[in-house]
Amino acid sequence: MSTETASRGIATRVATLGPVGYLPIAPGTWGSGVAVVIWWFGLSDLNHTGYWLLILAVTALALWSSHRAERSLGRDARPIVIDELVGQWTALAACPIKLLPVVLAFFLFRGFDIWKPFPVRSSQRLPGGWGVVADDILAGGYAALVMLIIRWLWLG
């Protein structure tokens, strides 16, 4: 096996979050669910700086792996779900560690990711991994903004 083939295989496993991207129904939703579980049990206690540094690092990993995986799976293929992980974590950045806000952030992110309001949809035209990942980061940003507004209204 060549190094190129091995590298593409690793990138594809990372981009699909192992088997998650190959689930037959709604792999993006499953990818978001995995993100929530990882956040709840491992990331929710991180300080803001550590959390955003982790998001930046995973975004870089998502850009690399999705770009490489597209060569095997096709342009923004359904099995590529690492972008949902990054987008969901972006949405969760505005959440307290409470079940109702986390569930709401999950549904807000999925809604914005499916609806793709401006400029989310147009960001998919960016080249390579950028086109895969940018729309989810933007959808996560919209969800985080709505979460912040809800928190502001709720808590005064």
C-alpha positions in Angstrom: 0.0 0.0 0.0 1.4 3.4 -0.9 1.7 6.2 1.5 -0.8 8.2 -0.6 -3.4 5.4 -0.3 -2.7 5.0 3.5 -3.0 8.7 4.0 -6.3 8.9 2.1 -7.6 6.0 4.2 -6.8 7.6 7.4 -8.2 10.9 6.3 -11.4 9.2 5.2 -11.8 7.4 8.6 -11.3 10.8 10.3 -13.7 12.6 8.0 -16.4 10.0 8.5 -15.8 9.7 12.2 -15.2 6.0 11.7 -18.5 4.3 11.0 -20.7 7.2 11.9 -20.7 8.7 8.4 -21.8 5.4 6.9 -25.0 5.0 8.9 -27.8 4.6 6.4 -30.1 7.3 7.7 -29.2 10.9 8.4 -25.4 10.5 8.9 -25.0 14.3 9.5 -27.5 14.2 12.3 -25.6 11.2 13.9 -22.4 13.2 13.5 -24.0 16.1 15.4 -25.2 13.6 18.0 -21.7 12.3 18.5 -20.5 15.9 18.9 -23.0 16.5 21.6 -22.0 13.4 23.5 -18.3 14.2 23.3 -19.1 17.8 24.4 -21.3 16.7 27.3 -18.8 14.2 28.7 -15.5 15.7 27.8 -15.5 19.3 26.6 -18.2 21.2 28.5 -15.8 21.9 31.4 -13.0 23.3 29.3 -12.2 27.0 29.8 -13.1 29.3 26.8 -9.5 29.6 25.6 -9.0 25.8 25.6 -12.4 25.2 24.0 -11.7 27.6 21.1 -8.2 26.3 20.6 -9.7 22.8 20.4 -12.3 23.9 17.8 -9.5 25.5 15.8 -7.4 22.4 15.9 -10.3 20.1 15.0 -11.3 22.6 12.2 -7.8 22.2 10.7 -8.2 18.4 11.0 -11.6 18.6 9.4 -10.3 20.8 6.5 -7.5 18.3 5.8 -9.5 15.1 6.2 -12.6 16.2 4.3 -10.4 17.5 1.4 -8.6 14.2 1.2 -11.8 12.1 1.7 -13.5 13.9 -1.1 -11.1 12.3 -3.5 -12.4 8.9 -2.6 -16.0 9.6 -1.6 -16.9 12.6 -3.9 -17.7 16.3 -3.4 -19.1 16.9 0.1 -20.2 13.3 0.2 -22.8 12.3 2.8 -20.4 10.1 4.8 -18.2 13.1 5.6 -19.5 14.2 9.0 -16.5 15.7 10.8 -17.9 19.1 9.6 -21.0 18.4 11.7 -18.8 17.9 14.7 -17.1 21.3 14.3 -20.4 23.0 13.6 -22.2 21.5 16.5 -19.3 22.4 18.9 -19.5 25.9 17.6 -23.2 26.0 18.4 -22.5 24.5 21.9 -20.0 27.2 22.7 -23.0 29.3 23.7 -24.6 26.7 26.0 -24.6 26.2 29.7 -24.2 22.6 30.8 -27.9 21.9 31.1 -29.9 19.4 29.1 -32.6 21.7 27.6 -30.2 24.3 26.2 -28.0 21.5 24.8 -30.9 19.9 23.1 -32.0 23.2 21.7 -28.5 24.0 20.4 -28.6 20.5 18.7 -31.9 21.3 16.9 -30.9 24.9 16.1 -27.6 23.7 14.5 -29.3 20.9 12.5 -32.0 23.4 11.4 -29.5 26.0 10.2 -27.4 23.3 8.6 -30.4 22.0 6.6 -31.9 25.4 5.8 -28.6 27.0 4.9 -29.5 30.7 5.2 -27.2 33.3 3.6 -24.2 32.9 3.5 -24.2 29.3 4.6 -25.3 27.8 1.2 -22.9 29.9 -0.8 -20.0 28.9 1.4 -20.3 25.4 0.1 -18.8 26.6 -3.2 -15.5 27.2 -1.6 -12.8 24.8 -2.9 -11.9 21.5 -1.2 -12.3 21.0 2.5 -13.3 24.7 2.9 -16.5 24.0 1.0 -17.3 21.1 3.2 -16.5 22.7 6.6 -17.4 26.4 6.2 -21.1 25.9 5.9 -21.2 24.0 9.2 -19.2 26.5 11.0 -21.5 29.3 9.8 -24.6 27.2 10.7 -23.1 26.6 14.1 -22.4 30.4 14.4 -26.1 31.1 13.7 -27.2 28.5 16.3 -24.8 30.0 18.9 -26.1 33.5 18.2 -29.7 32.4 18.7 -28.6 30.5 21.9 -27.0 33.7 23.2 -30.2 35.8 22.4 -32.3 33.1 24.2 -30.0 33.2 27.2 -30.0 37.0 27.3 -33.8 37.1 27.1 -34.3 34.2 29.6 -31.8 35.4 32.2 -32.3 39.1 31.6 
